[in-house]
């Protein structure tokens, strides 16, 4: 059986979703989870994009030991040199360089002739070979490129030393049969095609990213580029969890399998969702809350008699835990730590564990049962280190009455100084944000305010996402609490702290 490599680009292409920018520490948390899941290649970022991204890629390269760490760069010596420097600490590193190959991109964007593009690509691979052996070359917009030209440029870069050839459907234009045919023709027509691994990178503009990727695997591709939860530019990328489980579930069709530890998939999904503030829809395949739920009486009857009547995979295989242990206010520290470990949440600091357990006890006083989703939200909150907390919520008081203007009274700590502020608004949340702004004076624009119930029941925590924009920087803030107005204030302050943080990088689109 062949080996299908998983190339995860959550930290690079996934981060290019508007509002999904991550700090270095957030990238490290996700990278460690990807390594734990046994991802083959982790694309950590685009080092030439900013100093912040360079430092983040360098930190991931130093931290990850079991996976290859890749850095993306254009076919420019300066970009490649920057990427080589960023991945220098990696035990296993890769340079991923790209240039557009479709007629529309070459003419309208690059303003280069096809021959100039080939020369540029060859020179880039040659330059990269001076610093590293593992080089991946991508033909941007290969899905709309001419087959003859693709054959010419790919043959040339393979001769120069490229080890992986990526054929991206950059704009999600292809259909599965068409895309598979392209992979087959390239492998047949290029004389040295057997010397490289063929990779595919599909976008989801027509909802076909996973279908196209799987069709390409059947056509001989042995690396798929994907993201957790399908995160990515525009409509996103192929979802890692769907690709991995499709190949593993249909071994009667696929002549290959991945080495992914699928039991870590759900933990990775929740981690990425919490950090980026992009919630997972309930009916999302594999990781959605309803993915293994059965409400129809006929379905319930069938599953109770024999699970495989309506379930083609086990929920436990992708990380949904069947353990019915309920945590509450009488639960001890050992049970708390054990449950975190079962959820794939590793806490390597005793100080963080103690702080998290204290907050767990406070939450348990507010609601009777603590669900897994509550723990994920709690640990996401805990990941905000004190060094990043320029603003901290001290106390709140809200007043909302029919026929009266809602009012918020808030006490904030800005550094070591406490500030009290009051404001009125169209609602208590609006009043809270205005009160905070009267102290922070950030001048940021509010792009998104979103509320999700973490669990069921009237005592459930509400999870709020706030997206702020200022001078080209777009950040997400999250907050969770049984009081939705308090959760909103926490989320707003979390976003403000990210704007204050020197670790926060420019949004990739800027």
C-alpha positions in Angstrom: 0.0 0.0 0.0 1.2 3.5 -0.9 1.7 6.2 1.7 -0.3 9.4 1.3 1.4 12.4 2.9 -0.6 15.1 4.6 0.6 18.7 4.1 -1.2 21.0 6.5 -1.3 24.7 5.7 -3.6 25.9 8.4 -0.9 28.2 9.7 -0.3 29.7 6.3 -3.2 29.5 3.9 -5.7 29.0 6.7 -4.4 32.2 8.3 -5.2 34.1 5.2 -8.9 33.9 6.0 -9.9 37.5 6.9 -9.7 37.8 10.7 -7.8 34.5 11.2 -4.4 36.0 11.9 -2.5 34.2 14.7 0.2 35.3 17.1 3.4 33.3 17.4 2.1 31.6 20.6 -1.1 30.6 18.9 0.8 29.2 15.9 2.9 27.2 18.3 -0.1 25.7 20.0 -1.6 24.6 16.7 1.7 23.3 15.4 2.2 21.1 18.5 -1.3 19.6 18.0 -0.6 19.0 14.3 2.6 17.2 15.2 0.7 15.2 17.8 -1.7 14.2 15.1 1.3 13.0 13.0 0.9 15.5 10.1 3.8 14.9 7.7 4.4 18.6 6.6 3.4 21.7 8.6 3.5 24.8 6.4 4.2 27.4 9.1 3.8 30.6 7.2 5.3 33.1 4.7 8.4 34.5 6.4 8.9 37.3 3.9 5.4 38.7 4.6 6.4 40.4 7.9 8.9 40.2 10.8 6.1 38.7 12.9 5.5 35.9 10.5 9.3 35.2 10.2 9.5 34.9 14.0 6.5 32.6 14.1 7.9 30.3 11.4 11.2 30.2 13.2 9.6 29.4 16.5 7.5 26.5 14.9 10.7 25.2 13.2 12.5 25.1 16.6 9.6 23.5 18.4 8.5 20.8 16.0 10.6 17.6 15.9 8.5 14.9 14.2 7.0 16.7 11.2 8.7 18.6 8.4 8.3 22.4 8.7 7.8 24.2 5.4 8.0 27.9 4.6 6.3 29.5 1.6 8.2 32.0 -0.6 7.9 33.6 -4.0 10.5 32.8 -6.7 12.7 35.7 -5.5 16.1 35.3 -4.0 15.2 37.6 -1.1 12.1 35.6 -0.3 13.9 32.3 -0.5 16.8 33.5 1.7 14.3 34.7 4.3 12.5 31.4 4.3 15.7 29.4 4.6 16.7 31.5 7.6 13.3 31.0 9.2 13.4 27.2 8.9 17.0 26.9 9.9 16.2 25.5 13.4 14.0 22.7 12.0 15.1 19.1 12.3 13.4 18.6 8.9 12.8 21.7 6.8 11.3 22.4 3.3 11.2 25.4 1.0 7.9 25.8 -0.8 8.3 28.2 -3.7 5.7 29.2 -6.3 5.0 31.2 -9.4 1.8 31.6 -11.4 1.5 29.6 -14.6 -2.0 30.4 -16.1 -2.2 32.7 -19.0 -4.4 35.2 -17.1 -2.0 35.3 -14.2 1.2 35.6 -16.3 -0.3 38.4 -18.5 -2.3 40.4 -16.0 -0.5 39.9 -12.7 3.1 39.0 -13.4 3.3 40.8 -16.7 5.8 38.2 -17.8 6.1 35.9 -20.9 5.9 32.2 -20.5 9.6 31.8 -21.2 10.4 34.4 -18.5 8.3 32.5 -16.0 10.2 29.3 -16.7 13.6 31.0 -16.3 12.5 32.5 -13.0 11.2 29.2 -11.7 14.4 27.4 -12.6 16.6 30.1 -11.0 14.5 30.0 -7.8 14.9 26.2 -7.4 18.6 26.5 -8.2 19.0 29.2 -5.6 17.0 27.2 -3.0 19.1 24.1 -3.6 22.2 26.0 -2.3 20.5 26.0 1.1 18.3 22.9 1.3 17.5 19.6 -0.5 13.8 19.4 0.2 12.2 21.8 -2.3 8.5 21.9 -3.3 7.5 23.8 -6.4 4.0 25.0 -7.0 2.4 26.2 -10.3 -0.1 28.8 -9.0 -3.4 28.5 -10.8 -2.4 25.2 -12.4 -6.1 24.4 -12.7 -6.4 27.0 -15.4 -3.0 26.6 -16.9 -2.2 25.2 -20.4 -1.1 21.6 -20.2 1.8 22.0 -22.6 3.2 24.9 -20.6 2.8 23.0 -17.3 4.8 20.1 -18.8 7.6 22.4 -19.9 8.0 24.3 -16.6 7.6 21.2 -14.4 10.2 19.2 -16.3 12.6 22.1 -16.0 12.3 22.5 -12.2 12.5 18.7 -11.6 15.8 18.7 -13.6 17.0 21.5 -11.3 16.2 19.5 -8.1 12.6 20.1 -7.1 11.4 17.0 -5.1 7.7 17.8 -4.8 5.5 19.2 -7.5 2.3 20.8 -6.5 -0.6 21.3 -8.9 -3.0 23.8 -7.1 -6.5 24.5 -8.1 -6.0 27.9 -6.7 -9.4 29.4 -7.5 -11.5 26.2 -7.1 -12.3 26.1 -10.8 -11.9 22.4 -11.6 -14.3 19.5 -11.5 -13.1 16.2 -10.1 -12.9 14.2 -13.3 -11.2 17.1 -15.1 -8.7 17.6 -12.3 -7.8 13.9 -12.1 -7.3 13.8 -15.8 -4.8 16.7 -15.5 -2.7 14.9 -12.9 -2.7 11.7 -15.0 -1.6 13.5 -18.2 1.2 15.4 -16.4 2.5 12.2 -14.9 2.4 10.4 -18.3 3.9 13.2 -20.4 6.7 14.5 -18.2 9.8 12.2 -18.7 11.1 12.7 -15.1 7.8 12.6 -13.3 8.7 9.5 -11.4 11.4 11.4 -9.5 9.0 13.6 -7.5 6.0 13.4 -5.2 2.9 14.8 -6.8 0.9 17.1 -4.6 -2.5 18.8 -4.9 -3.8 21.9 -3.2 -7.5 22.6 -3.8 -9.7 25.5 -2.9 -13.4 25.2 -2.2 -15.0 28.0 -4.3 -17.4 25.6 -5.9 -17.5 23.2 -2.9 -15.3 20.7 -4.6 -12.0 21.0 -2.8 -12.2 17.6 -1.0 -13.7 15.9 -4.1 -11.0 17.2 -6.4 -8.3 16.2 -3.9 -9.6 12.7 -3.6 -9.9 12.4 -7.4 -6.3 13.5 -7.7 -5.2 10.8 -5.2 -6.8 8.2 -7.3 -4.9 9.6 -10.3 -1.6 9.2 -8.5 -1.1 12.2 -6.3 0.6 11.2 -3.0 0.5 14.4 -1.1 -2.6 16.4 -0.3 -2.5 20.0 1.0 -5.3 20.8 3.4 -6.3 22.7 6.5 -8.1 22.0 9.8 -11.9 22.7 9.4 -11.3 23.6 5.7 -10.0 27.1 6.8 -8.5 29.2 4.1 -8.9 32.1 1.7 -12.4 32.9 0.3 -14.4 29.6 0.6 -11.5 27.8 2.2 -9.3 24.8 1.4 -9.8 21.0 1.4 -10.6 20.0 5.0 -7.9 17.7 6.5 -10.4 15.7 8.6 -12.6 14.9 5.6 -9.7 13.9 3.4 -8.1 11.6 6.0 -11.4 9.9 7.0 -12.6 9.5 3.4 -9.3 7.7 2.4 -9.3 5.6 5.6 -13.0 4.7 5.4 -12.9 3.7 1.7 -9.8 1.5 1.7 -11.7 -0.6 -0.8 -11.2 2.2 -3.3 -8.0 4.0 -2.3 -4.6 2.2 -2.7 -3.0 4.3 0.0 -3.5 5.6 3.5 -2.1 8.3 5.8 -0.2 8.0 9.1 -2.5 10.5 10.8 -3.7 9.7 14.4 -7.3 10.3 13.7 -8.2 10.4 17.4 -6.6 13.8 17.5 -8.8 15.3 14.8 -11.5 16.7 17.0 -9.0 18.3 19.4 -7.3 20.0 16.5 -10.6 21.2 15.1 -11.7 22.7 18.5 -8.3 24.3 19.0 -8.3 26.0 15.6 -11.9 27.1 16.0 -11.2 28.6 19.4 -8.0 30.4 18.3 -9.4 31.9 15.0 -13.0 32.5 16.3 -14.4 30.6 13.3 -17.1 28.3 14.7 -17.7 24.9 13.2 -21.1 24.4 11.7 -23.2 21.7 13.5 -23.6 19.6 10.3 -19.9 19.8 9.4 -18.6 16.3 8.4 -16.5 14.5 11.0 -16.1 17.4 13.5 -19.6 19.0 13.6 -21.7 18.6 16.7 -24.3 16.7 14.7 -21.9 14.5 12.7 -22.7 11.4 14.8 -26.2 12.5 16.1 -29.4 10.6 15.2 -32.8 12.1 15.8 -35.0 10.1 13.4 -36.6 7.2 15.0 -35.8 4.9 12.2 -32.1 5.9 12.4 -32.0 5.5 16.2 -33.6 2.1 15.9 -31.0 1.0 13.3 -28.0 2.3 15.2 -29.1 0.7 18.5 -29.5 -2.7 16.7 -26.2 -2.3 14.8 -24.1 0.8 14.6 -23.0 0.3 11.0 -26.6 0.6 9.7 -26.2 4.4 9.8 -22.6 5.1 10.8 -19.8 4.4 8.4 -17.1 5.3 11.0 -16.9 5.3 14.8 -17.2 8.6 16.6 -14.3 7.5 18.9 -12.0 7.1 16.0 -11.9 10.9 15.3 -11.8 12.0 19.0 -15.4 12.0 20.1 -15.1 10.5 23.6 -17.7 8.1 24.8 -16.6 8.6 28.4 -19.6 9.7 30.4 -17.6 11.1 33.3 -19.3 14.4 34.4 -17.3 17.1 36.0 -18.8 19.4 38.6 -18.0 21.5 41.6 -17.1 18.4 43.6 -14.6 17.1 41.0 -11.0 17.2 42.1 -7.8 18.4 40.4 -6.8 14.9 39.3 -10.1 14.3 37.5 -9.9 17.8 35.9 -6.3 17.1 34.6 -7.2 13.7 33.4 -10.2 15.0 31.4 -8.0 17.6 29.8 -5.6 14.9 28.7 -8.4 12.8 27.3 -9.5 15.8 25.2 -6.0 16.2 23.8 -5.3 19.3 25.9 -1.7 19.1 27.2 -0.8 21.6 30.0 2.9 21.8 30.5 2.9 24.5 33.2 1.8 23.9 36.8 0.9 27.6 37.1 -1.4 27.4 34.1 -3.0 24.2 35.4 -3.6 25.8 38.8 -5.1 28.9 37.3 -7.3 26.8 35.0 -8.5 24.6 37.8 -9.4 27.7 39.9 -11.5 29.1 37.0 -13.0 25.6 36.5 -14.2 25.7 40.1 -15.7 29.2 39.6 -17.5 27.9 36.5 -18.8 24.8 38.4 -20.4 27.1 41.0 -22.4 28.8 38.2 -23.6 25.7 36.3 -24.3 22.1 37.4 -22.5 20.0 34.8 -19.2 20.9 33.0 -19.1 19.6 29.5 -16.1 19.0 27.2 -17.0 22.1 25.2 -16.8 24.2 28.5 -13.3 22.9 29.1 -12.1 23.8 25.6 -13.5 27.3 26.0 -11.9 27.6 29.5 -8.5 26.5 28.2 -8.7 28.9 25.2 -9.3 31.7 27.6 -6.4 30.5 29.8 -4.0 30.6 26.8 -4.0 34.4 27.0 -0.8 34.9 28.9 -0.5 37.8 31.5 2.2 39.4 29.3 -0.4 40.0 26.6 -3.1 41.3 29.0 -2.7 45.0 28.7 -6.4 45.4 29.6 -8.1 43.2 32.2 -11.7 43.1 33.3 -12.1 43.8 37.1 -15.8 44.2 37.6 -19.1 44.9 35.7 -22.6 46.1 36.4 -25.3 46.3 33.7 -28.7 47.8 33.8 -31.4 47.0 31.2 -35.1 47.8 31.6 -38.0 48.1 29.3 -38.5 51.7 28.3 -35.1 52.7 29.8 -31.7 53.2 28.1 -29.4 50.3 28.9 -26.3 51.3 30.9 -23.0 49.6 31.6 -20.6 50.4 34.5 -17.2 48.8 34.0 -13.9 48.7 35.9 -10.9 47.9 33.9 -7.2 47.5 34.8 -4.9 49.0 32.2 -1.5 47.8 33.3 -1.4 48.4 37.1 -4.0 51.3 37.0 -7.7 50.7 37.4 -10.2 52.8 35.5 -13.9 53.1 36.0 -16.2 53.9 33.1 -19.9 54.2 32.4 -21.8 54.4 29.1 -25.2 54.1 27.6 -26.1 52.2 24.5 -28.8 50.7 22.3 -28.4 47.5 24.4 -26.2 46.3 27.3 -23.6 44.9 25.0 -23.4 48.2 23.0 -23.1 50.1 26.3 -20.4 47.7 27.5 -18.3 48.2 24.4 -18.7 52.0 24.6 -17.6 52.0 28.2 -14.5 50.0 27.4 -13.7 52.3 24.5 -14.0 55.4 26.7 -10.9 54.0 28.5 -9.1 52.2 25.7 -9.6 54.8 23.0 -8.4 52.2 20.5 -10.1 53.8 17.4 -10.7 50.2 16.1 -13.6 49.3 13.9 -15.9 46.5 14.9 -16.2 44.1 12.0 -18.0 41.2 13.6 -19.9 40.4 16.8 -21.0 36.7 17.0 -22.5 34.7 19.9 -22.7 30.9 20.1 -24.0 28.7 22.9 -21.2 26.4 24.0 -23.6 23.7 25.3 -27.3 23.2 25.8 -29.4 24.5 28.7 -30.2 27.9 30.1 -27.1 27.7 32.3 -24.8 27.2 29.3 -21.8 29.4 28.7 -22.1 31.8 25.8 -19.0 32.1 23.6 -18.6 35.5 22.0 -16.3 36.4 19.1 -15.4 40.0 18.4 -13.4 41.0 15.3 -11.7 44.4 15.3 -9.8 46.2 12.5 -7.3 49.0 12.9 -4.7 50.3 10.4 -4.7 47.1 8.3 -4.6 44.8 11.3 -7.6 42.4 11.8 -7.8 40.5 15.1 -10.3 38.2 16.7 -11.1 38.2 20.4 -13.0 35.5 22.3 -14.7 35.4 25.6 -16.9 32.8 27.4 -19.1 33.2 30.4 -22.5 32.1 31.7 -23.4 35.8 31.5 -23.4 36.7 27.8 -22.7 40.4 28.5 -19.7 39.6 30.5 -18.5 37.2 27.8 -18.9 40.1 25.3 -16.8 42.4 27.4 -14.1 39.7 27.8 -14.1 39.1 24.0 -13.7 42.8 23.2 -10.9 43.2 25.7 -9.2 40.0 24.3 -9.3 41.6 20.8 -7.9 44.9 22.2 -5.1 43.0 23.9 -4.1 41.5 20.6 -4.1 44.9 19.0 -1.7 46.0 21.8 0.5 42.9 21.5 3.8 43.3 19.6 3.4 39.6 18.7 0.4 40.2 16.5 1.3 40.3 12.8 -0.3 42.2 9.9 -3.3 40.5 8.3 -1.9 38.5 5.3 -4.1 40.3 2.8 -2.6 43.7 3.6 
